[in-house]
Amino acid sequence: MGVAAEAQLLQALGMPGPAASPYDESDETMVLSAPAEREHLHTRTVTCQGFRRRDGLWDIEGRMTDVKTYGFDNDFRGTIHPGDPLHDMTLRLTVDDELTITAVDATTDKAPYAICPQITPNFQKLVGLKIKGGFTRMVRTRLGGVHGCTHLVELLGPMATTAFQTIYPILVKERAERTAREKAANAAAPATSSPPAADGTETPPARKPPTLLNSCHAYASNGPLVKKLWPEFYTGEPDAAEAGAEGSGQDTAREKSGASS
């Protein structure tokens, strides 16, 4: 990926360069349509944060609370008053650059039953897992049903996304900066190239598809974003100008072929 393309990707991921503002405060916030008359009863809050550690690893922390606007009796805690969390649970995943979980810390500070916190040691089964496709399935294999806590397992979903959003943009940004430095340092050095093909042309090195390719609607291989960021992986229809240029090239090739025959 070129430096310009990586800069565009960083911006798309919400990770602009050092000189840019992380967001535009003048933008209007999108809101839902006006609701019907109603009464607020419950709020679930999920907060996820990502941190880079000095030892080179990353901490991803998630906290989930359930709060009701009314009080009710509970056999374990007595009366749970309005605003007092029914659930208050926190997870920390320590991961490396490859998103492999190296350490886990799980706590249940508030729950409706005394037995709830007893399951948190089971979350050590996450150590060694890699956050990638199939992560949810692997988590449920280890912590599903009676082997885990429903709410802590649910929290792992947004935490996995937070891990990707925390780590990937930084690594892309640093790779782009490293590539720019290397190009500047090697500008005066003799150019090296791939071995020539049989017809005498140079063979460019093969590239792996970007991690985000086809990961969601925005990054569909036939969409405008992929066409802009990774044109070599674009599978959509060419625009009119490209189609015209391609047709012109084919006509020229046919003319040359006819002239030589």
N, C-alpha and C positions, 0 to 999 in steps of 0.2 A: 504494500500500500504506500502510495506516495505521501509526502509530507502534507501537501494540500488536501488530499483526500482524508488523511487522518485528522487534520484540523477541522474539516467539515463533520466528520464522525463525532469528534469531541463535542462540537457544538450541538449536534443532534442528541447526544447523550446528556446534555446539560452540563458539560465540562469545558467551558470556553478557555481560551488562552489567558495568560496572566494579565494582559492589558484590558480584557473585556469584562463587563459586568456579568455576574452569574445569572441575572434575570433583568427584565425590563419592567420597572415599577409602574410604567405608564400603561401597561397592558391591562385590559379589562378582564376580570375573573369570570369565567363561565359559571353560571349557576343553573340549578334546576328550575323548572316551572313552579309557579306558586302552588303550594299544597292545599288540600282541603283542611277545614278546621279540625284540629287534633290536639291530643295531650301527650306531652313528652314523658315517657316511662323509663327508658333504658338507654344507656350509652356504653358501647364497647369501644375502648380506645386501644389502638395498637401503635406502638412507637418503635421504630427500628433505627439504629444508628450504626455507622461504620467508622472504624478507627484504624489508623496505621500505627503499628507499634515500632519502637526503636530497634527491636531485634529482627525486624524484617517481616514479621508475621502481621496478621490482621485480626482485629476483634470485631465481631458483628454481634450487637446486643439488641435484644427484642424484649419488650414489656407489653403485657396485655392486662387490661383492667375491665371489669364489668361493674357498672354503677347504676343503681336504680334511684328514681326520684321519690320513692316511698319506702317506709320502713316495714319490716316483716320479721317474724320470729324464726329462729334457727336453733335446732336442737344442740348444735355444737357451740355456737357463738352467742346464744341468747338472742337479743334483738339486734338486727342489722339495720342501722339507721339510714335515712336518706343521704346519699353521697358517700357512704362507707362502702368500699369495693366488696362485692361478693367474691370476685376473683381478683387476685393480684399476683401475677406470675412473671418471672424473668428468666431469660436464657442468654447465655453468652457462648458463641462459637468462635474458636480461634482457628484460622485457616491460613494456608500458605498461598503463594501466587497462583498455584494450580487449583485453588478452591478445595483442597483436601482438608478435612477437619482434623486438627491435631489435638484439640482439647475442648471440653464442654463443661459449663457450669450452669446448673439449673436450680431454681429456687421457687417455692410456692409460699409466698408470704401470707396470703389470705385465700381461704377456700371454704366451702360450705360444710366440709367433713374433716374430722381430725386425721383420717387415713390418707387424705390427698397428698400431703408432702412426702409420704413414704415411697412414692414411685420415682421421685426425681433422680436417685442414683442410677436408674435404668437408662437414663439418657446418655450415659457413657458409651452405650452401644453405637452412638453416632461417630465416635472416633474412628478415623480411617475412611469414612465415606467421602466421596467427592461430589460437590454440588455441580450437577450436570443433568442432562436429560435422563429421566427415570429416577431422579432423586426422591420424589414423593413416594413412589412405589417402594424404593429401598427403605425409606424411613418407616413406612407402614409395615413392612416385613419384620422390622426389628421392634417397633414400638406401637403397633396397632392393637386395638382391643384392650384386653386386661394387662398388656405389657407396657402400657404408657398412660399418659394423661391426654385426653381429647384436646384440651385447650393449648397445652404446650406443643403438641404435635401440629395443631393448626398454626401456631405461631411460626413454625419452621418455614412455611410457605413464603410469607413476606420477608423473612430473614434471608432466605436463599436469594430472592430478588435483590435485596439490599446488599448482599455480598457482591453480586455481580456489578451493581451500580457503583459500589465503593471502589472495587479493585480494577475492573476492566478499563474504565476511562483513564485512571492514573497510569496503568501500564502502557496503554496506547500512547498517551501523551509523552511519557518518558522514552518510549521507543522512537517516536517521531523526533524528539529532541536529540536522541543519541544518533539517529540516522543523519540528521542535519549536521551535527558536529563531525561525524565521520566523513561526510561528503565534503565539508569545508576543509578538513585536514588532508583529504586525499585529492583535492582539486589539482594540485601540481604533479601528482604521481602519474605514471603511465597508466592508461586505461586498460582494464582487463575485460575480456568478453567471453561469452560462452563459445564452445567449439562450433565451427561452422557446420551447417548441414550439408547434405550431399550436393545441393544446388548452389552452394557457396554462401547462402544467407546465414546469419547468426540465429541460433535457437535460444529464445528467451527462457529463463528458468521457470519451471512450473510453479504456479501459485496455488495455495490452498484456499478454498472458499472461506470467506469471513465467517467468524463465529455467529454473527447476528443474521446471516443470510437465511431467509425463510423462517425466522424465529417468531414472526408475527406479521400482521397485515401490512404494517409500515415497511417492513424489510422484505416483502415479497420480491422474488427475483424478477418479476415482470412489472414492478412498480417504479415510479419516478425517483424514489430515494435511492434505490439500488443503481438505477441508471446514472445518477449523479455521483454516488460515492464509489461504486465498483462497476464501471461500465463493461468490463470484460466478463462479468457474471450476469449481465442483464439478459433476460430471456423474452422480453416483451417485443412488441412490434416497433420497428424503426419509425422515426417521424418522417414527415414528407421530405425534408431536406436530405436526410440520410438515405432514404429510399431513392431519391433522385440521383444522388451522388453514386450510389451503388449501381443503379441502372446505367448511368453514364459510363461508369467503369467497365461494365459488361459490354456495352455497345462498342467502346474503344477496343476492347480485347477482340471482339468479333471482327471489327474492321481490320485490325492488324492480322488476324488469322486469315481473312479473305484476301488481303493484299499479298500475303506470302504464299498463297496456294496457286 
